Amino acid sequence: MISRDDVLTAGTRIARHVRRTPLLQADGLWFKCEFLQRTGVFKARGAFNRQLAARERGELDAGAGVVTASGGNAGLAHAHAASVLGVRATVFVPQTAPAVKVARLRAYGAEVVQVGSEYAEAYAAAIEHVADTGALFCHAYDQPEIAAGAGTVAEEILDDAEVDTLVVAVGGGGLFAGIAASAQGRARVVAVEPENCPTLRSALDHGGPADISVSGVAADSLGARRIGDIGWDLARRTEPTSVLVTDEAIVEARTKLWADYRIPAEHGAAAAYAALTSGAYVPAEGERVAVIICGANTDASTLG
């Protein structure tokens, strides 16, 4: 559904609107500091790619604007992109979305509608809104332009350093899909999921996407009920290494990122690092590993 060519096109399109985030070398690893991205999360890349591409095609109406459903981060990215491009943004989030993310959504000028307790309920409400208003629907992860934009993270990593392996957290699979499309034939991809939100592992076990129940400390950002079609397509094409981590490992990794490096990762972003700190993924001798720290939209008072 997407290829590296789509990722390269996205990189050209969004270059003026996103940050090229630093790659930090520390203690034998590379950290891709995507938590320093605009809006504090990698999703700004896909949001700008989706909205700019739609504007190029004449599909983006400033009055109807854009609509998305989100646990918080995709909403932040699309609200920011919409504000830059001068269009209206409506964001549907679960009632359980962190207050810090809801406040930031409103600060970007988005209309925030809180519905239900899970992403799936916010998604259903967003689809109804699209039907009623004609707004441009921007999926949180399962659209080609969203995934291709996310893949520009891998392009930057592989431009900046000689890396064998990219370690990435998986929720709905948009970031994973973009990373896998960019890295195919160039680097291994380790796909890390919380044990309580195993969308990719469930698909691998069942031979295709399947609905799961979601819970746990990272559910606000990795709590999709099923892997997206694009993520599944890339998983079949590239055969990533699938790794599961516990909530306890995620909390410990998040604490370690702050204590050792002063990286303010949210739980979903710490999941990738947890694969290494917990031993769920053990690199080979001499393996050059980059960990994508993909977001920092968290309550700073909980960092310790």
C-alpha positions in Angstrom: 0.0 0.0 0.0 3.0 2.3 0.5 6.6 2.1 -0.6 9.8 4.0 0.0 9.0 6.2 -2.9 5.9 7.4 -1.1 8.0 8.1 2.0 10.5 10.1 -0.1 7.6 12.1 -1.7 6.3 12.8 1.8 9.7 14.0 3.0 9.8 16.6 0.2 6.2 17.7 0.8 6.5 18.2 4.6 10.1 19.5 4.9 9.1 23.1 5.6 6.6 22.2 8.3 8.4 19.6 10.5 11.6 19.3 12.4 14.5 17.1 11.4 14.9 15.7 14.9 18.3 14.8 16.4 19.8 11.3 16.6 21.5 11.0 20.0 24.2 8.4 20.6 24.4 7.2 24.2 25.5 4.0 25.9 25.9 2.0 22.7 22.5 2.9 21.3 21.1 5.6 19.0 18.0 7.5 20.2 15.9 9.1 17.6 14.6 12.1 19.5 11.2 12.4 17.8 9.7 13.6 21.1 11.2 16.9 20.0 9.0 17.0 17.0 6.4 19.7 16.6 3.4 18.9 18.9 5.8 16.6 20.8 5.1 13.5 18.6 6.0 12.0 15.3 2.4 12.2 14.1 3.0 15.8 12.9 4.8 14.3 9.9 1.8 12.3 8.7 -0.7 15.0 9.6 1.1 17.5 7.4 1.5 15.0 4.6 -2.2 14.1 4.6 -3.5 17.7 4.7 -1.0 19.1 2.2 -1.6 16.3 -0.2 -5.4 16.8 0.1 -4.9 20.5 -0.5 -2.9 19.8 -3.6 -5.8 17.7 -4.9 -8.4 20.3 -4.0 -10.0 18.1 -1.3 -9.3 20.4 1.7 -12.1 22.9 2.4 -11.2 25.5 5.0 -14.8 25.7 6.2 -15.5 22.0 6.6 -11.9 21.5 7.7 -10.5 18.2 8.9 -11.7 15.7 11.4 -9.8 12.9 13.2 -10.3 10.5 16.1 -7.5 10.1 18.4 -6.2 9.0 21.8 -4.7 12.4 21.8 -1.5 12.5 19.8 -3.0 12.3 16.3 -5.4 14.9 17.3 -2.6 17.2 18.4 -0.8 16.7 15.1 -3.8 17.4 12.9 -4.9 20.3 15.0 -1.5 21.9 14.7 -1.3 21.2 10.9 -4.8 22.6 10.4 -3.9 25.8 12.4 -0.8 26.3 10.2 -2.8 25.7 7.0 -5.7 27.9 8.1 -8.4 25.3 8.3 -10.8 24.1 10.9 -10.1 21.0 13.0 -12.5 18.8 15.0 -11.0 16.1 17.1 -12.9 13.2 18.7 -11.1 11.7 21.7 -12.2 9.1 24.4 -13.3 10.5 27.7 -10.2 8.8 29.1 -7.8 10.9 27.1 -5.2 12.5 29.3 -6.2 16.0 30.4 -2.8 17.4 29.3 -3.5 16.3 25.7 -7.1 17.6 25.8 -5.9 21.0 27.0 -3.2 21.2 24.3 -5.8 20.3 21.6 -7.9 23.3 22.6 -4.8 25.5 22.7 -4.2 24.6 19.1 -7.7 25.9 18.3 -9.4 22.5 17.7 -12.9 21.7 18.7 -12.6 18.7 21.0 -15.4 16.2 21.4 -15.0 13.5 24.1 -16.9 10.3 23.4 -16.8 6.9 25.0 -14.0 5.2 26.8 -11.9 3.8 23.9 -10.5 5.0 20.6 -13.0 2.9 18.6 -15.9 4.9 20.0 -14.3 8.2 19.1 -13.6 6.8 15.7 -17.2 5.9 15.1 -18.3 9.4 16.1 -15.7 11.0 13.8 -17.0 9.0 10.8 -20.5 10.3 11.5 -19.2 13.8 11.6 -17.6 13.4 8.2 -20.9 12.2 6.8 -22.7 15.2 8.2 -20.2 17.9 7.3 -18.0 16.8 4.4 -14.8 17.4 6.5 -11.6 15.7 5.3 -11.2 12.6 7.4 -7.7 12.1 8.7 -7.1 8.6 10.2 -4.9 8.3 13.2 -2.7 5.7 11.5 -4.3 3.8 8.6 -4.1 6.0 5.6 -1.2 5.9 3.0 -0.3 9.6 3.4 -0.3 9.2 7.2 2.0 6.2 7.2 4.3 7.6 4.5 4.8 10.8 6.5 5.7 8.8 9.6 8.2 6.9 7.5 10.3 10.0 7.1 11.6 9.3 10.6 13.5 6.2 9.3 14.8 8.2 6.3 16.4 10.6 8.7 17.9 7.9 10.9 19.4 6.0 8.0 20.8 9.2 6.5 22.4 10.2 9.7 24.1 7.0 10.9 25.0 3.4 9.9 22.3 1.5 11.7 21.4 -2.2 11.5 18.2 -2.2 13.4 15.3 0.2 14.1 13.2 -0.4 17.2 9.7 1.0 17.1 6.6 0.9 19.2 3.4 -0.4 17.5 -0.2 0.7 18.2 -2.4 0.9 15.1 0.7 0.5 12.9 1.1 3.7 11.1 4.6 4.5 12.4 5.6 0.9 12.0 4.4 0.8 8.4 6.2 3.9 7.4 9.4 2.8 9.1 9.2 -0.7 7.5 8.5 0.8 4.1 11.5 3.1 4.4 13.9 0.5 5.9 13.0 -2.5 3.7 16.2 -4.0 2.4 18.3 -1.5 4.4 17.7 -2.3 8.1 15.9 -4.7 10.4 12.7 -3.6 12.2 11.8 -4.7 15.7 8.1 -4.0 16.3 7.4 -3.6 20.1 4.0 -3.8 21.6 2.6 -3.8 25.2 1.3 -7.2 26.3 -2.0 -5.5 26.9 -2.3 -4.0 23.4 -0.8 -6.6 21.0 -2.4 -5.7 17.7 0.4 -6.8 15.5 1.1 -10.0 17.4 -2.6 -10.9 17.3 -2.6 -10.4 13.6 0.5 -12.6 13.2 -1.0 -15.3 15.3 -4.4 -15.2 13.5 -3.1 -14.7 9.9 -4.7 -11.3 9.7 -6.0 -8.3 11.6 -8.3 -9.2 14.5 -10.0 -7.2 17.2 -8.5 -7.3 20.6 -9.3 -5.8 24.0 -6.9 -3.1 25.1 -5.7 -1.8 28.5 -2.6 -0.8 30.3 -0.3 2.2 30.9 0.3 2.8 27.2 -3.3 2.4 26.0 -3.8 6.2 25.4 -1.4 6.1 22.5 -0.9 2.4 21.6 -4.5 1.3 22.3 -5.9 0.6 18.9 -8.2 -2.5 18.8 -6.6 -3.9 15.7 -3.6 -3.4 13.4 -4.4 -1.2 10.4 -4.5 -2.7 6.9 -1.4 -0.7 6.0 0.6 -1.9 9.0 -0.5 -5.5 8.3 0.5 -5.2 4.6 4.0 -4.0 5.6 4.3 -6.8 8.3 3.6 -9.4 5.7 6.0 -7.9 3.2 8.9 -7.2 5.6 8.5 -9.8 8.4 9.6 -7.7 11.4 10.8 -9.1 14.7 7.7 -9.0 16.9 8.4 -8.3 20.6 6.0 -7.9 23.6 6.8 -6.0 26.8 5.0 -5.8 30.1 3.5 -2.6 31.6 6.1 -2.9 34.4 8.9 -2.9 31.8 7.4 0.1 30.1 7.2 2.1 33.4 10.8 1.1 34.2 12.0 2.1 30.8 10.2 5.5 31.0 11.8 6.2 34.4 15.2 5.2 33.1 14.9 7.5 30.0 14.2 10.4 32.4 16.7 9.5 35.0 19.6 8.8 32.7 19.0 11.1 29.7 16.3 13.6 30.8 14.1 12.3 28.0 10.4 13.0 28.9 8.9 10.0 27.1 5.2 9.1 27.4 4.5 5.5 28.1 3.8 4.5 24.5 7.2 6.1 23.5 9.0 4.2 26.2 7.7 0.9 25.0 10.3 0.7 22.3 13.1 1.2 24.8 11.5 -1.3 27.2 12.3 -4.1 24.7 16.0 -3.5 25.3 16.0 -2.7 29.0 13.8 -5.7 29.8 15.7 -8.1 27.6 12.7 -8.8 25.4 15.1 -8.0 22.5 18.8 -8.7 22.8 21.0 -7.2 20.1 23.7 -9.3 18.7 27.4 -8.4 19.3 28.2 -5.3 17.3 24.6 -4.7 16.2 23.9 -1.0 15.7 20.5 -0.2 17.1 18.4 2.9 16.9 15.4 3.3 19.2 12.6 5.7 18.1 11.4 7.7 21.1 8.3 8.8 19.4 6.4 11.1 21.8 6.6 13.3 24.9 2.9 14.3 25.5 2.9 13.3 29.1 2.3 14.7 32.6 5.7 16.0 33.6 4.8 15.6 37.3 4.8 11.8 36.9 8.4 11.6 35.6 9.9 11.5 39.1 
